[in-house]
Every structure is written in structure tokens, then in C-alpha cells.
């Protein structure tokens, strides 16, 4: 059984210096929006590798947006994501995908 | 400048004044502002971390927390039911300092003076602030039930609702109970911290009894007229898995405790005697919020401006988590406190940068409950800020419940726990 302390230690070792600089209000708003995903998917989308929750930061922004929209439209099934994506506007999902996905 | 030196300047609190010389005019106020975060739960610890992240590690953030380790309420029911240890739900606060440059003060706050903008610590020190982020959690209103304060002090009743020594004590009482005994849990009228938590606890205790003491019973004494969250899912699990092991009694409002006879008294019904008494009284915002005059919603909860979580009672004190008067359909949960923290942190950094505050924040809630050691269910919701109503509104058609308990969701629930712990503390 992994303990909480173990998770915290492991993530700390993974997550340093992956944060984009924020220099405008718009960038701050977008980081704030993407941070609503972090509870389940990890800070800046970098979740624990063996936490049983999909590692979204490995997807490109384009792939991530396609998945989010598929959940929202009902084309992709799931437990939570179909329910959560329906609460976000398409523009918000696009912003999240841009923040958390890999850039080409 | 070599890399290690650069790292020190960027991340060490001591580097802040040096960095200040390079800052633009707009940054100066952010660099100089002293931000005190009071309380290191899901709300406070997340706020401290994200204040640093959202400010490119320039904000001066001090976290004041009396405990050496964070103890998670989510998953603590596994400790109560003897399935996990306290170490599994504990983590020291060190990472917040090592990885985010947050200064930790291990103390509690005895008073906040909003006029002088100072905070007094229990040790006697007084610290000035530009901004306070207050995440005080809940207070248990033990005086609302006659005899409860004394019974709880003697250990005859336990709350174990704030994860801590009582969490393990409650398990020890359960383990010491004879086969054929009664474990009673009483639930106050909503709102209280973690709506489905008592029903999850009852489920996991019943899971324990089924394995170890099958002649025993969990008695749920609920002041509410029905189960307050995930009702159909809990009832289904109880009838399928714990037939005869769980008895649910709605509209049972505890008014008194007799410690000598281990008996509960009710507003209407006959007295109930039990072997283990887990009495949860009504709750309010943490004591420091009430003492500071912030609890202007029925004297119990703190009204906030939902764009930045500033208390409506005074300026520059931002209140998070279970202590606030929530928006409609917004639960009092650790997940939600973490989400409040990010909105508040972004708004504070925007304000100190002299930037406009995000006019349209959004928050979500995801809450898993276990109905047995192996199976879990969830409830989820998304809340968008409504500028006209000046509150968060739950988005219609979004969110919802599990269709049934599953092992898959149990696995996700543990994944959620490990990731939110790391998002909050690492």
C-alpha cells in the first residue's frame, strides 16, 4: 500500500520546473482554468505514473481536445469525464487542452 | 550565475529581496506583499502552493499550521475500519518548503486584527500581513448536544471527523467491541463537512463487522430526512451486501448523551444505547473565523465574494473550504477546498499585479465514496461563476452519479487520493 507521504515525495521529484511563466492576466486565467483538472490529473496535468488515472500530459493538445470533446458529446464513454466535460464550454476545453497537452 | 545559485534565488525565500531589484514596477507590490496562509488543510496548503506557482515563485508566502503532518480526511474511514494505518493518510509539510519556497510556521493563530492587519500566534508573536488566506476548516458545535463535550473528553463518544488521534481511537473501540455489539453513528442536519462521509464510514465499518463480528450492527442515526448524498447507491449496497448489518434511521436528531450508560437521547424518538458511539454534532466555520467576526451567515459560516473568496465582512482576508457559506449545490469537501484555493490564489496574484481578476472562474467537485473495501461510487459537479447572481451555479446537465458501485471506481478513487494529495502538498 502506497502512503500519502510516498505520493507526495514521488510527485515532488517529478514536478519541478515544469511550470510555464505567467506574464499576463490572460495567461494567469488560463493556468487557473487548467488547474481545475489537477486534483485528479496532477499539478500541470502531471499525475503520478501509477495512480490509475490517465496521464493526460502525454497527449498532444490536439489529441487532448479531441478526447475532451468526445466525452462532452457522448461519443466516448467513461465514469466521470462525460459528466465533468459537460460543465465546461468548448472554449474552456480548448484552453485546457492548450495548457496541458504537448505542443508540436 | 551558476545553476544552483540561480535555483536558490528563484526558489529560496531569502532570494526574494534580491530578485526585487530586477522586477518591473507592476511586480513591486507582489514582491513586497506578505501573504499569510492560515491552516494547512486541502484549502490552505493548495493556496500556498498555487500562490507561488501563479506568481512565478515570487510571492512571499508563509503557511501557519500547528500540526507537523497533513492528515487526510478522505480515506480516513479506512483507518476507522482497520483497513489502513494513520501513516497511509499522513504526509509532512516539508515539500511545500523544499519545492515551492513556502515558509512554514508551526503554530496556531489566536487572533486576527483586520484593522491593524496583524495576526497573533499562540506563541505570542505578532505578524503583519497584506493578505490573509484563511482556511480554518470546521468547528464541532459540541455544546449543541447536552453532555457531548464531557462524553467526548472522556472518550466515551468520539467524532473522528477531523482526521487525527480520534480516527485511530475509533478503530480501537470498534476492534474492542464484542461480537453482537452496536456501533452507532449520528449525523447532524446538513450542511456539514463531507456529506457522504458518514454513510461511507457506516459502509466500511459494516464491511469490517461482516468479516470479524458478524453478529454486530451499525446503527445510523440521521438528523436528516433521508441520506444526504448518493442515497440510492448507498441503499442498494447496504441491502445487497450488509443485510442485517446496517440499520438506517432517518429524522433522528440527537439532543443529549448519557456517558455513563452510553445512551443517546433524541428530539422525538426513544433513547438508544450503543457500544461504540460516533456522535457528529452540528458544525460551523473554524473558531478563528467566528472569533474574527467573519461568520456573517447565521453566525456559522463565512460569506465570501466568489470571484476572489474575500470575506464580505472585511477586506484582505480570503476564506476557503468548508468554512464558507457555499454557493448552491456546492458541497463542503476537500476537493472543493482545493478548487476554491486556486481561484483565490489566482485572484490575489492578479490583484497584486494590478491585473483584472478573472471574471468567469469555474470549479468542479469530484467525490468518491467506498461502499466496501473494494467498490466505490462517485458524485461530480461543475460550477461556473454567474456574474449576475454573483455566485457559482451548478451547470445543469453536467455532473452526476455512478450508475453502480464498481472496482474500477475504487481504483480511480485511490488514484484521485494520491493525485490530490500531491497537487495539494508536493
Interface residues (C-beta under 8 A of the other chain):
Chain A: X1 X2 X3 X4 X5 X7 X8 X9 X10 X11 X12 X15 X16 X19 X21 X22 X24 X25 X28 X29 X31 X32 X33 X35 X36 X38 X39 X40 X41 X42 X43 X47 X48 X51 X52 X53 X79 X80 X83 X84 X85 X86 X87 X88 X92
Chain B: X49 X50 X53 X54 X55 X56 X70 X72 X84 X87 X88 X89 X90 X91 X92 X95 X98 X99 X335 X338 X339 X342 X343 X346 X349 X350 X353 X355 X356 X358 X361 X362 X363 X364 X366 X378 X380 X381 X382 X383 X384 X395 X397 X398 X399 X400 X402 X406 X408 X409 X411 X412 X414 X415 X416 X417 X418 X419 X420 X421 X422 X423 X425 X426
